[in-house]
């Protein structure tokens, strides 16, 4: 462009745009000549279309029509446009009439190439082009054409299936799908197909990706290319003879839990009719009993193996999975597994509630544990718990025992799962009255004895807070007050009745006698004896008494003397003086010893003088005692 040359207006005021388009192969302008007579042409715009990159396109996307638009720079107004057919490989010159005010004016030129099916294939950005004199042989302004057809913006290309198999001499079809950055699948894209192993497969239809296998076993690599955007992917096709055998390769006879995946993968091995491992074969896995697999269909690898994870169904016991070669459904193999219960899901106790009318009563709760599928489970460690152990206790075998009136909740737990609580109510119901002492009691006259009574339930356990009304059949023999305190009044027999208040009509009786109590003490009379001569005797008598002073008949009295040299006592209680001095005599009956009886043995005493005399000197002289012994004097009893 020569910006300093003044513009010249062609007669008639028509100005022209010249565009030169070279052959499709190179997209370059040869010598830049316009083909216009420089003597008659005014200022012109000259361009040369160039491709950003060389691409191979399928026939359906080859350019067939050119659209050209011209705008003054900085304006939206189109001053010239056209559309004309193009033939790839041929040179194309385009002349548009456009008003140009001066030879250095700038215009924006945009080109669009479309296929025969009107699909846009290439587009240029609006390119500034300065005008110049037609007779100036300057290089044309390049207009860069970018690919804008199908597949533009794709981030990856994927061939499906990525791994497949085809039998010798048979055909297989592959599909190439382009994806946008966000993973959205795009529409049809111009994929060019090729193979790295042409001796194994040949392309039958480039538009649909159909391939045909030859007569050799092997692994063929097939490449799909989205050339305009530089994306490619490779798929593997196993060319093989027909499958002839399927067998187990691992994972048979496992144990697991219902609804859970087995620890080991279930694997099969597929061989061809030639006995060799067969890769690329589809194997369908069909679990029974409601089970599932990680993939319904798996493809054998280069060693002819395929495997899936088997998740057992909810049914306990034996379960079966069948593996089947898809291309030959008659080739099958069966796997077996044993399903145990799944994880514990819930625990239910029966009965749902308990009521006890007596203490120490028992009942047994039954715990039924199930997994998430409703299968019965036997927990290893079932723990029982009572919310109120004072009222209700439960053993680890589920036996519930009533301990006291009250309410408790019983639950059972295992593996982090707790049952709904069972409500247990303990409320005693009176079934009778028990009285103490039992019939046959004996009360001494004058003795007080406490009688006790309480209402009892059907198991003989007392009810707390029982209110008892007391009575005696003969208050003259035995009197009893409202607190159950009885007192013996006179000898005889009486019956005590304890009646439960409240209108239940329950009562109990106890019959006994009022008499003499057990021997408590011995009274010996006389209480002391004084002998004034030896060999003399005096009888003693003994009387038994109970704790209340009632006389008790005694027998088998044994007597003892503290000093037999002074006094001896016979078996019938006769005391005999045997020598001068003091002694103590006691009676003993059934372990009871009497108070001591004092025995004194001494001769008669005479005093000389008989009274005190007064000597002449005025002093006083005491009388002296003279003792004498006799054998025929009596004894003085000091009561």
C-alpha positions, 0 to 999 in steps of 0.5 A: 500500500502506498498511503502518500499517493493521492486517490483517483476517482474512476469515471462513473464513480465505481470502485472495485475490490479485487480478491485472489484465491489460490488453489485449495492445496496451498491456499496462497496467492501466486504473483499477486496480479489481479487480472484487471487492466491497471489503466482502467481500474481505480484503487483496489483491495487485494487479498490472498486466502491462506489456511492456518493448518493443513487438514484432511477432511472427509468428502462431506466436509470439503469446501463447495461455496465461498462467502465474502463480506466487506465492511469499512473499517470500524463499521457494521455496514456491509458494502459488498458481499457475494457467494460463489461456488469453489472447487478445491484445487482450482484457482479462484479470482473474485471481483467485487464492486465497492465504493472506495473514497481514496486509495489508502482507505481500509476495509475489513474483509471476512471469508467463510467456506461451506461444504456442499451440505451448507456446513461451515468448514472454515472462517476468517476473522474480519481482516483489515485490508488497505486500498491501493492503486491497481497498477501497484504490484504489491503483495496481497493482504493475507486472510487467515482461514481457521477451521470452524467446522464440526468438532471445533472446541472438542477436548478429547476423542473416544473410540467405542468400544475401546476393546472389542473382538471380531472373529476371523473374516467377520466385521466389526463397527467402531464409533468415534465420539468427540467431547467438549471440555465439560464432558458433553458429547458433540454431534458427528465429527469428521473422523479419519480412520486408519490401522496400525495393523493392516495385515489383520483388519481392513477398513470397509466404510470410512464414514461409519467405521466398519472394519473387516477381519482377515484370516489371521489371529492377532491384536489390531490397533485402529486409530481414529483422528479428528484432524482439524483439531488434532485429536486422536484415539486408539482402539484395540480389536482382537481378531480371533477364531470362535470361542470353544470353551469357558472355564473357571479361573478363580472365585468359586465356592466363597463364603460371604454375607448377604448383600455384600461383595465377595472378597475375591473376584469371580474370574473366567478363562475363555479359549478359542476353537484352537485351544488358545486363550481368546482375548476380547471376548464378551462374557455375561455374568448372571447372578441369581438370588437377587445378587449383582455384579460389578459389570454385567458384561466383561471382556477377556484380556490378552490372556483370555481372562475376565472377571467381576465382583459378585455381590450376593443377594439377600437370600441366605444359603447357597447362591449361584452365578452363571458366566456365559460367552456372549458370542456363543451362549451355549458356553457357560460355567457356574460359580457357587457361594454361600451367603450368611446373614448380613450386618445386624439391623434390628432386635425385636423383643417379645412379648412387648410388655410385661406385668407382674402381680407378685415379687420374685415372679419371672418371665422370659423375653425372646429376642429376634434379631434380623439383618437388613434383609429380614434374615434372622441373625444370632448375635454373638454377644447379646447384652440385656439391660434394665433401666430400674434394677431395684424393681426389675432385673434381667439375666443375660438369657432374657429372664426377667425377675420382679424385685420391687414395685415399680416400672422398668424398661428392658432392652437388648443390644448387640453390635451397636443395635438396641431393641425397642424397650419392653415396659415392665410393671411390677404391682403386687396384689394381696393374695393372703395375710401371714402372721407371726408368731405361728400357731402354737405360741406360748405367752407367760402371764404378765408377758408382752409379746409383739405380733406381726402380720402383713399382706402377701402376694401369691408368691408369699412376698410381703406387701409394703405398707399393709394396714392390719387390724388386730383382735383377740378371741379372749381379751381376758386371757390375752389382750392385744392393742392396735399395734399388735402388742399382746399381753398375757392376762390369765392362764388359758388359750386365745386366738389372735386374728390379723385382718387386712384393712381395705375391704379385701376380707383377707385375714390370718389367725394364730392360736396359743396359750397363756401360761408360765414362762420358762424357768428364770430364777430359783428362790431358796428358803430360808435365806440363811441358817445359824447353827449353835451346835454341831451335827444339827440339821435344817431343811431348805426348800426351793421354788422356781419362778419365770421372768414374770414372777410366776411359779415354775415347778422344778425338779432334779434340784442339785445342791452344793456347799461352799465348805463341807467342813462347815456345812453339808447339804443332802440331795433333798436340801437338808443342811447339816452343821459339820464344823464351826465357821461360815459356808454358802449353800446354793441350789441349781436347776437346769443351769439356773443357780439360786442366790446363796444361802448363808450358813453359820455354825458356832457354840453358845457363848457366855460372858464373864463377868456378865456385865462391865465392872468398874475397878476401884481405880476408876477404869472400865474392864470389858467382859471376856467370852468363854466358849463351850461345845454341846451336841444336843443344842438346836440350831437357830434359823435366821430367816 
